[in-house]
Amino acid sequence: MGQPTVEQFDFGITRQWLDERQIVLIRTAGHMNRPAIDTWANVLIDTINLFPATQPIAICQDLTGPSQGFNAEIRNRLAPIYDHMPKDRPIYSAIALSNSGVRNMVNVYLRRRKFQPDNLQEQVFDNVETSIHWLRQHLYRDTASV
């Protein structure tokens, strides 16, 4: 089997389906301007909608780009993303951030956020490989319990 197709979007954002479309990897180039953040948010919402209704959602966000940050614009775009998440199946979100300062800010945000549905599990990691491994563990656990 060949390499999974990588879809290209503006601002260096890519989407790649892994493990027979069980996991999606969304990469950003770290652009922090508003159009880039809007594109990232729209790709994420579109991705959530592409998962079959009978399948858990497993998304790895590779935010290890050299200029990646966490600002008010990103926080503002998160609410509509959370609104698009289905409530009737597991959602696993692994966020890879290599910058330890940004990683700490995101961890604080996730802990303090008021909205946390029971079906959503989010975890921040320092690399993509560990993030995908965490997603695979959760998906395997879910399919083993069915």
C-alpha positions as semicolon CSV with decimal commas, in nm:
position;residue;x (nm);y (nm);z (nm)
1;M;0,000;0,000;0,000
2;G;0,134;0,347;-0,093
3;Q;0,173;0,654;0,118
4;P;-0,152;0,820;0,225
5;T;-0,248;1,121;0,016
6;V;-0,167;1,458;0,168
7;E;-0,425;1,728;0,100
8;Q;-0,283;2,079;0,068
9;F;-0,454;2,394;0,191
10;D;-0,351;2,759;0,206
11;F;-0,083;2,874;0,451
12;G;0,097;2,539;0,447
13;I;-0,185;2,351;0,621
14;T;-0,212;1,983;0,527
15;R;-0,446;1,694;0,606
16;Q;-0,343;1,331;0,586
17;W;-0,559;1,028;0,673
18;L;-0,380;0,741;0,847
19;D;-0,465;0,386;0,955
20;E;-0,733;0,328;0,692
21;R;-0,894;0,667;0,768
22;Q;-0,922;0,600;1,140
23;I;-0,686;0,887;1,230
24;V;-0,629;1,220;1,061
25;L;-0,311;1,425;1,087
26;I;-0,349;1,799;1,037
27;R;-0,025;1,992;1,007
28;T;0,025;2,366;1,015
29;A;0,327;2,567;0,911
30;G;0,284;2,788;1,217
31;H;0,142;3,096;1,048
32;M;-0,033;3,305;1,311
33;N;-0,221;3,560;1,100
34;R;-0,599;3,565;1,102
35;P;-0,653;3,417;0,751
36;A;-0,422;3,124;0,839
37;I;-0,602;3,062;1,169
38;D;-0,939;3,076;0,990
39;T;-0,817;2,825;0,731
40;W;-0,691;2,592;1,007
41;A;-1,025;2,616;1,191
42;N;-1,224;2,551;0,873
43;V;-1,010;2,247;0,785
44;L;-1,062;2,113;1,137
45;I;-1,441;2,159;1,121
46;D;-1,452;1,999;0,775
47;T;-1,245;1,708;0,906
48;I;-1,481;1,649;1,199
49;N;-1,771;1,636;0,952
50;L;-1,589;1,385;0,728
51;F;-1,571;1,112;0,994
52;P;-1,847;0,850;0,953
53;A;-2,117;0,873;1,220
54;T;-2,035;0,522;1,345
55;Q;-1,665;0,591;1,397
56;P;-1,479;0,762;1,682
57;I;-1,307;1,084;1,581
58;A;-0,929;1,077;1,619
59;I;-0,737;1,387;1,521
60;C;-0,367;1,461;1,562
61;Q;-0,281;1,827;1,522
62;D;0,084;1,882;1,437
63;L;0,141;2,235;1,562
64;T;0,518;2,205;1,576
65;G;0,578;2,476;1,314
66;P;0,858;2,720;1,400
67;S;0,629;3,020;1,454
68;Q;0,345;2,835;1,625
69;G;0,182;3,017;1,911
70;F;-0,139;3,034;2,106
71;N;-0,310;3,372;2,092
72;A;-0,651;3,532;2,141
73;E;-0,742;3,475;1,776
74;I;-0,693;3,100;1,813
75;R;-0,891;3,092;2,138
76;N;-1,176;3,279;1,966
77;R;-1,185;3,024;1,681
78;L;-1,197;2,728;1,919
79;A;-1,560;2,784;2,029
80;P;-1,707;2,718;1,682
81;I;-1,485;2,411;1,649
82;Y;-1,615;2,269;1,977
83;D;-1,971;2,349;1,865
84;H;-1,922;2,123;1,558
85;M;-1,815;1,823;1,764
86;P;-2,076;1,549;1,783
87;K;-2,191;1,453;2,130
88;D;-2,276;1,090;2,055
89;R;-1,935;0,927;2,004
90;P;-1,580;0,943;2,135
91;I;-1,354;1,224;2,018
92;Y;-0,979;1,204;2,071
93;S;-0,768;1,509;2,004
94;A;-0,390;1,484;2,029
95;I;-0,204;1,812;1,996
96;A;0,168;1,805;1,918
97;L;0,352;2,121;2,025
98;S;0,731;2,122;2,034
99;N;0,759;2,466;2,197
100;S;0,738;2,401;2,571
101;G;0,608;2,752;2,651
102;V;0,322;2,722;2,402
103;R;0,256;2,365;2,519
104;N;0,222;2,489;2,879
105;M;-0,018;2,768;2,771
106;V;-0,237;2,518;2,583
107;N;-0,238;2,280;2,881
108;V;-0,351;2,563;3,109
109;Y;-0,622;2,661;2,860
110;L;-0,751;2,304;2,837
111;R;-0,764;2,267;3,217
112;R;-0,943;2,600;3,270
113;R;-1,189;2,575;2,983
114;K;-1,548;2,574;3,103
115;F;-1,682;2,354;2,824
116;Q;-1,561;1,994;2,837
117;P;-1,801;1,733;2,701
118;D;-1,773;1,382;2,844
119;N;-1,701;1,230;2,502
120;L;-1,396;1,453;2,432
121;Q;-1,045;1,363;2,543
122;E;-0,768;1,607;2,459
123;Q;-0,401;1,560;2,532
124;V;-0,096;1,773;2,451
125;F;0,234;1,609;2,353
126;D;0,578;1,730;2,247
127;N;0,588;1,532;1,920
128;V;0,366;1,382;1,652
129;E;0,477;1,020;1,699
130;T;0,370;1,011;2,065
131;S;0,044;1,187;1,974
132;I;-0,046;0,927;1,710
133;H;0,052;0,643;1,944
134;W;-0,188;0,783;2,207
135;L;-0,468;0,799;1,947
136;R;-0,402;0,441;1,836
137;Q;-0,417;0,321;2,197
138;H;-0,757;0,483;2,245
139;L;-0,896;0,354;1,917
140;Y;-0,771;0,002;1,991
141;R;-0,925;0,017;2,339
142;D;-1,257;0,131;2,190
143;T;-1,267;-0,145;1,926
144;A;-1,156;-0,412;2,176
145;S;-1,446;-0,325;2,409
146;V;-1,713;-0,353;2,136
